[in-house]
Amino acid sequence: MRMSEALFVLRKSLAALARTCKTFHEPAMELLWGDLDGITPLLGCVPTLYPIIGGKHWKDFSCLPVGIKPLSKHETLHFMRHAARVRVLRMTANHLYFLRVLEASETSLFPQLWSLSLSEMPDARHAQFLLSPALRRLSIKTLSSDIPSIVARCAALEDLIIKRPYHNTAYELSLPSDIVRSCKRLVNLSCNTPLNWAAWKHLSDTPTLRTVDIGGGVLSSFDYRLTFAPFIELTSLSLSSDTTTDITALLQHSEFPSLQSFNMRVRGCTRAEAEQFFRALSQCKASRTLKHIEIDCHEQSQPDEQLGMSLTVIRQFLCFTQLKNLRIHVHHPIYLDDDLLVEAMSSWPHICSLILMGRLRQPTVTFRGLFAALHFCPHLHTLQVMIDTSMSIDIGPAAESFQHTSLRKLRVGASSVAATEVEAVARIIFSVLPCADLVTEWGGGSRGSLWHEVNRRIQALRSSLALGRVTGAVAPMA
């Protein structure tokens, strides 16, 4: 069934169950009214509104039909009998118009409401109907001048989601910051527009804050008059911006003693800006806690005299001893050789995924260095680095006797392999990495490349080994 049909059947079944007996009535009614898309089902309980609710085109109404008056106090109480059970409510612009039939009330119509999603903000007079002392989660798509004062009345609010079209006027840009500053007990914040430094200062002082996801960077240059408190309990930070400048400033003047996940998306940056950012991240007091790092900065936003020079990001990240996942996609080369790879893997004993995508250059990691590094990372399942296959691939019997069975995805980038070495490369990879698959390029590779031949040979070795196990004889590997 389609989801809408399944929900219809579910609600119809719950309604029937609620009428079965007193034992089933309360639990069935709680489920039936607990999660609603709009208030029209509630208004459908009021006989005088049947002409609206039962109409075929009620969603297209932009004003009350002639003859429809606001509900009386008695009808409002009838409405509230079921509204008191609502815990999750999603309101579109079409649904908001029905608020006009409700009389003003000093108390919330939804006393148990803990999650509210609004595609359009109602005026202050009608917004009070939706407020609840139990409200924990609020999602809004459009903003108005009333929202900061409205949100400030939701003392228990923990999750705030702001998704709206991006506007450029100073007043419109300041509203999200004002809303954030009105929240005193935030735990999770997601906002697709930038915040000013006063809002970031407020967030740094919020002891309950756990996750932050902000788009658009910061509104202005750093205000050096501000002194940031540590984001004491923040575990996840996700930022996006046009450049790294404002993000670097935030990292340089903040501490994140509990940070476990960091995600950054920027349009582009120069090599100097990238190095400054990486240095700031490595010094933000998260060396003992940070486990997941994802950085996407793969476009060239401006001319860069240092474009061909490699980044030293790997060495700067050696301090993150709890690292499990590291993904870096930049427009600059990332320096990595055998010795540095071994040092990195020995510094990251918990690493599970390492993905490095940078500007192509001659690879400096060999199979010998790769297999030596794998001894230090028993949990690694995904590795993406370029490998130099022009060096001797005779790694010796000691290395061939070692097997790393956790690695599932080995991506070699644009590394080349000579036709004469296909068999030897396949044999070595299969013997050391029996569970790994290969691709030739970052995006999946070309089926006509020699790496495709390596893959075919590995599959043949794997099939031959499996056949030998079934027949009781071990097939030759080459």
C-alpha positions in Angstrom: 0.0 0.0 0.0 1.0 3.6 -0.5 1.9 5.3 2.8 -1.3 7.5 2.7 -3.5 4.4 2.3 -1.6 2.6 5.1 -2.1 5.5 7.5 -5.8 5.7 6.5 -6.3 2.0 7.4 -4.3 2.4 10.6 -6.4 5.3 11.8 -9.6 3.5 10.8 -8.5 0.5 12.8 -7.6 2.6 15.8 -11.0 4.3 15.7 -12.7 1.0 15.7 -10.6 -0.3 18.5 -11.4 2.8 20.6 -15.1 1.9 20.3 -14.6 -1.7 21.3 -14.5 -1.4 25.1 -13.3 0.8 28.0 -10.0 -1.1 28.3 -9.0 -0.3 24.7 -10.5 3.2 24.5 -7.8 5.3 26.2 -4.7 3.7 24.6 -6.4 3.7 21.1 -7.4 7.3 21.4 -3.9 8.3 22.5 -2.5 6.8 19.3 -5.3 8.0 17.1 -4.9 11.7 18.1 -1.2 11.7 19.1 0.3 12.6 15.7 -1.6 14.9 13.3 -1.1 16.7 10.0 -3.0 19.9 10.6 -6.0 20.5 12.9 -8.7 19.7 10.4 -9.5 16.3 12.0 -10.1 18.1 15.3 -12.3 20.7 13.7 -14.2 17.8 12.1 -15.5 17.0 15.5 -17.5 20.2 15.6 -20.8 19.9 13.7 -21.0 23.5 12.6 -17.7 23.1 10.7 -18.9 20.1 8.6 -19.4 22.3 5.5 -15.7 23.2 5.6 -14.1 19.9 6.6 -16.3 17.9 4.3 -15.8 20.1 1.3 -13.8 18.8 -1.7 -11.8 22.0 -2.1 -11.3 23.1 1.6 -7.5 23.2 1.1 -7.9 26.0 -1.4 -9.8 28.3 1.0 -7.9 31.5 1.9 -10.7 32.9 4.0 -13.6 31.7 6.1 -16.7 30.8 4.0 -19.8 33.0 4.4 -21.8 32.0 7.5 -18.9 30.3 9.3 -18.3 32.0 12.6 -15.6 31.4 15.3 -16.3 28.6 17.6 -18.3 29.2 20.8 -16.7 28.4 24.2 -18.7 25.2 24.3 -17.5 24.2 20.8 -14.0 25.1 21.7 -14.1 22.8 24.8 -15.4 20.0 22.5 -12.4 20.7 20.2 -10.0 20.6 23.2 -11.3 17.3 24.4 -9.3 15.6 21.6 -6.7 18.3 21.2 -5.4 17.5 24.7 -4.2 14.2 23.3 -2.1 15.7 20.5 1.7 15.4 21.0 3.0 15.9 17.4 1.5 18.5 15.1 2.5 19.5 11.6 0.8 22.7 10.2 0.9 23.9 6.6 -0.2 27.4 5.4 -3.6 25.9 4.4 -4.1 24.5 7.9 -3.2 27.8 9.6 -6.2 29.5 8.2 -8.5 27.3 10.3 -7.1 28.9 13.4 -9.4 31.8 12.6 -12.4 29.8 13.8 -10.9 29.5 17.3 -11.7 32.0 20.0 -8.8 33.6 21.9 -7.8 31.5 24.9 -5.5 32.2 27.8 -4.3 28.6 27.8 -2.9 26.3 25.1 -5.2 24.2 23.1 -2.6 21.5 23.0 -1.3 21.1 26.6 0.7 17.9 25.8 2.2 19.1 22.5 5.9 18.4 22.4 6.7 18.7 18.7 5.4 21.4 16.3 6.3 21.9 12.7 5.1 25.2 10.9 5.5 25.9 7.2 4.3 29.4 7.9 4.2 31.3 11.2 0.7 32.5 12.3 0.2 35.9 13.8 0.9 36.4 17.5 -2.9 36.2 18.4 -3.2 32.7 16.9 0.3 31.5 17.7 -0.7 31.3 21.4 -3.1 28.5 20.6 -0.2 26.3 19.5 2.1 27.0 22.4 2.5 24.4 25.0 4.4 24.2 28.3 5.5 20.7 27.2 6.9 21.8 23.8 10.3 20.3 23.2 10.7 20.5 19.4 9.9 23.4 17.1 10.5 23.4 13.3 9.8 26.6 11.4 10.2 27.6 7.7 9.2 31.3 7.7 10.0 34.0 10.3 8.3 37.0 11.6 9.0 39.7 14.2 6.9 37.9 16.8 8.9 34.6 16.8 11.6 35.5 19.3 9.0 36.5 22.0 6.9 33.4 21.1 9.9 31.1 21.4 11.0 32.7 24.6 7.7 31.5 26.2 8.6 27.9 25.4 10.7 27.4 28.4 11.2 23.6 27.8 12.2 23.9 24.2 15.2 21.6 23.4 15.2 21.1 19.6 15.0 24.1 17.2 15.0 23.7 13.4 14.9 26.8 11.2 14.5 26.2 7.5 13.6 29.2 5.4 14.5 31.0 2.1 17.7 33.0 2.4 17.1 36.8 2.5 19.6 39.6 2.5 18.1 42.4 4.5 19.8 43.1 7.8 16.5 42.7 9.7 15.7 39.3 8.1 19.3 38.1 8.7 19.1 39.0 12.4 15.9 37.2 13.2 17.5 33.6 13.4 20.1 35.0 15.8 17.4 36.6 18.0 15.4 33.4 18.0 18.5 31.4 19.1 19.3 33.8 21.9 15.8 33.5 23.2 16.3 29.8 23.8 17.8 28.9 27.2 17.8 25.1 27.2 18.6 24.1 23.7 20.0 20.7 23.1 19.9 20.4 19.3 20.0 23.3 16.8 19.7 23.2 13.1 19.6 26.5 11.1 20.2 26.9 7.4 21.1 30.6 7.7 24.1 32.3 9.3 24.2 33.5 13.0 25.9 36.6 14.3 28.6 36.4 16.9 26.3 37.4 19.8 24.2 34.2 19.0 27.4 32.1 18.9 28.4 33.6 22.3 25.0 32.6 23.7 25.4 29.1 22.3 28.9 28.7 23.9 27.2 29.6 27.3 24.4 27.1 26.9 25.3 24.1 29.1 22.6 21.8 27.6 23.7 22.1 24.0 24.7 18.8 22.3 24.5 19.3 18.4 24.7 22.3 16.1 24.2 22.4 12.4 24.6 25.9 10.9 24.5 27.0 7.2 25.8 30.3 5.8 28.7 30.9 8.2 28.7 34.0 10.4 27.1 37.3 9.5 30.2 39.6 10.2 33.9 39.6 11.0 34.8 38.4 14.5 34.0 40.7 17.4 37.2 40.6 19.6 35.2 42.1 22.5 33.5 38.8 23.0 34.9 36.1 25.3 33.5 32.7 24.4 32.8 30.1 27.1 33.6 26.5 26.2 30.9 24.6 24.4 31.1 22.3 27.4 28.7 19.5 26.3 28.7 20.0 22.5 29.3 16.6 20.8 28.5 17.4 17.1 29.3 20.5 15.1 28.4 20.9 11.4 29.1 24.1 9.5 28.8 25.4 6.0 30.0 28.7 4.5 31.4 30.3 1.4 35.0 30.4 2.9 36.8 29.0 5.9 37.6 32.5 7.4 34.7 32.7 9.8 34.8 29.0 10.7 38.5 29.4 11.5 37.8 32.4 13.7 35.2 30.4 15.6 37.6 27.5 16.2 40.4 29.8 17.3 38.4 31.5 20.0 36.4 28.5 21.2 37.0 25.2 23.1 35.1 22.0 22.4 36.1 19.6 25.2 33.4 17.1 24.4 33.3 17.3 20.6 33.0 13.9 18.8 31.9 14.8 15.3 32.9 17.8 13.1 31.6 18.4 9.6 32.5 21.4 7.4 31.3 22.3 3.9 32.8 25.4 2.2 32.8 26.5 -1.4 36.5 26.9 -1.6 39.7 28.3 0.0 43.3 28.9 -0.8 46.1 26.7 0.5 47.0 29.2 3.2 43.4 29.4 4.4 43.2 25.6 4.5 46.3 25.3 6.5 45.2 27.9 9.0 41.8 26.1 9.4 43.4 22.7 9.9 45.7 24.2 12.5 42.8 25.8 14.3 40.9 22.5 14.4 43.8 20.6 15.8 44.1 23.2 18.6 40.5 23.4 19.7 40.9 21.1 22.8 39.1 18.1 21.2 42.1 15.9 20.7 40.9 13.3 23.2 37.3 13.2 22.1 37.0 13.8 18.3 36.0 10.7 16.4 34.5 11.8 13.1 35.8 14.5 10.8 34.4 15.3 7.4 35.7 18.2 5.4 34.4 19.2 1.9 36.3 22.1 0.3 37.0 20.9 -3.3 36.4 24.0 -5.4 39.0 26.7 -6.2 37.3 29.9 -5.1 40.1 32.4 -6.0 43.6 32.4 -7.6 46.1 30.7 -5.4 49.8 31.0 -5.9 50.3 27.9 -3.7 47.8 25.7 -5.5 50.4 23.0 -6.4 51.8 22.7 -2.9 50.6 19.9 -0.7 48.6 20.3 2.5 50.1 19.0 5.8 46.7 18.1 7.2 47.5 14.5 8.1 50.4 15.4 10.4 48.2 18.1 12.1 45.5 15.5 12.8 47.8 13.0 14.5 46.7 14.4 17.8 43.2 13.0 17.4 43.9 9.6 19.0 40.2 8.5 19.1 39.6 9.1 15.4 37.3 6.6 13.7 36.3 8.3 10.4 38.3 10.9 8.5 37.1 12.2 5.1 38.8 15.1 3.4 37.9 16.4 -0.1 40.0 19.5 -1.0 41.2 21.2 -4.2 44.8 20.9 -3.1 47.2 17.9 -3.0 47.3 16.1 0.4 50.8 14.9 1.3 51.0 11.3 2.3 53.9 8.8 2.0 54.7 5.4 3.5 56.2 6.7 6.7 53.5 9.2 7.4 50.8 6.6 6.7 52.3 4.2 9.2 52.6 7.1 11.7 49.0 8.1 11.2 47.6 4.5 11.5 49.6 3.9 14.7 48.2 7.2 16.0 44.6 6.2 15.1 44.2 2.7 16.5 40.4 3.0 16.2 40.2 4.2 12.6 37.5 2.6 10.6 37.3 4.8 7.5 40.0 7.0 5.8 39.1 8.8 2.6 41.5 11.4 1.1 40.5 13.2 -2.1 42.8 16.0 -3.3 44.3 17.4 -6.4 45.9 14.6 -8.4 49.7 14.3 -8.3 52.2 11.5 -8.3 51.3 9.1 -5.5 54.0 8.4 -2.9 52.3 5.5 -0.9 53.4 2.0 -2.0 52.0 -1.4 -1.3 54.8 -2.0 1.2 53.9 1.1 3.2 50.2 0.3 2.9 50.5 -3.2 4.3 52.9 -2.1 7.0 50.3 0.6 8.1 47.4 -1.9 8.2 49.1 -3.7 11.1 48.1 -0.8 13.3 44.4 -0.4 12.3 42.5 -3.7 12.8 39.1 -2.0 12.5 39.7 -0.3 9.1 37.0 -1.1 6.6 37.3 1.7 4.0 40.5 3.2 2.7 40.9 5.6 -0.2 44.4 6.7 -1.1 46.5 6.8 -4.3 49.1 4.0 -4.6 52.4 4.1 -6.4 52.6 0.8 -8.3 55.7 1.8 -10.3 57.8 0.8 -7.3 58.8 -2.9 -6.7 55.8 -4.8 -5.6 57.8 -7.7 -4.1 56.8 -7.1 -0.5 58.4 -10.2 0.9 57.0 -13.4 2.5 56.6 -11.8 5.9 54.2 -9.2 4.6 52.3 -11.8 2.5 51.7 -13.9 5.5 49.8 -11.1 7.1 46.0 -10.8 6.4 43.8 -7.8 7.1 40.2 -9.2 6.9 38.4 -6.0 8.0 39.1 -3.9 4.9 36.2 -4.0 2.6 36.7 -1.0 0.3 40.1 -0.2 -1.1 40.0 2.7 -3.5 43.2 3.5 -5.3 42.1 6.7 -7.1 43.8 7.4 -10.4 46.7 5.1 -9.7 48.0 3.4 -12.7 49.2 -0.3 -13.1 51.3 -1.7 -15.8 50.0 -4.6 -17.9 52.9 -6.8 -16.9 52.1 -6.3 -13.2 48.4 -7.1 -13.2 48.8 -10.7 -12.1 51.3 -9.8 -9.3 49.2 -6.9 -8.0 46.1 -9.1 -7.9 47.9 -11.9 -6.1 49.4 -9.6 -3.5 46.1 -7.8 -2.8 44.2 -11.0 -2.6 46.7 -12.6 -0.2 46.8 -9.6 2.2 43.3 -8.1 1.7 41.1 -11.1 0.9 37.8 -9.2 1.5 38.6 -6.0 -0.3 37.1 -4.7 -3.6 38.9 -2.2 -5.9 37.8 0.8 -7.9 40.0 2.7 -10.2 38.9 6.3 -9.6 37.1 8.4 -6.9 33.8 8.0 -8.7 33.9 4.3 -9.5 36.5 3.8 -12.2 36.5 2.8 -15.8 35.7 -0.8 -16.8 38.3 -0.6 -19.5 41.3 0.2 -17.2 43.9 -2.3 -16.1 42.6 -2.0 -12.6 39.5 -3.6 -13.9 41.7 -6.5 -15.0 43.1 -6.6 -11.5 39.6 -6.9 -10.2 38.8 -9.7 -12.6 41.9 -11.6 -11.5 41.1 -11.2 -7.8 37.6 -12.5 -8.4 39.1 -15.5 -10.2 41.4 -16.2 -7.3 38.5 -15.9 -4.9 36.4 -18.3 -6.9 39.3 -20.7 -7.2 39.9 -20.7 -3.5 36.1 -21.2 -2.8 36.0 -24.1 -5.2 39.1 -25.7 -3.5 37.3 -25.5 -0.1 34.2 -27.2 -1.6 36.2 -30.0 -3.2 38.6 -30.4 -0.4 41.6 -29.4 -2.4 43.3 -26.0 -2.3 43.5 -24.5 -5.8 46.8 -22.7 -6.8 46.7 -18.9 -6.4 48.6 -18.1 -9.6 
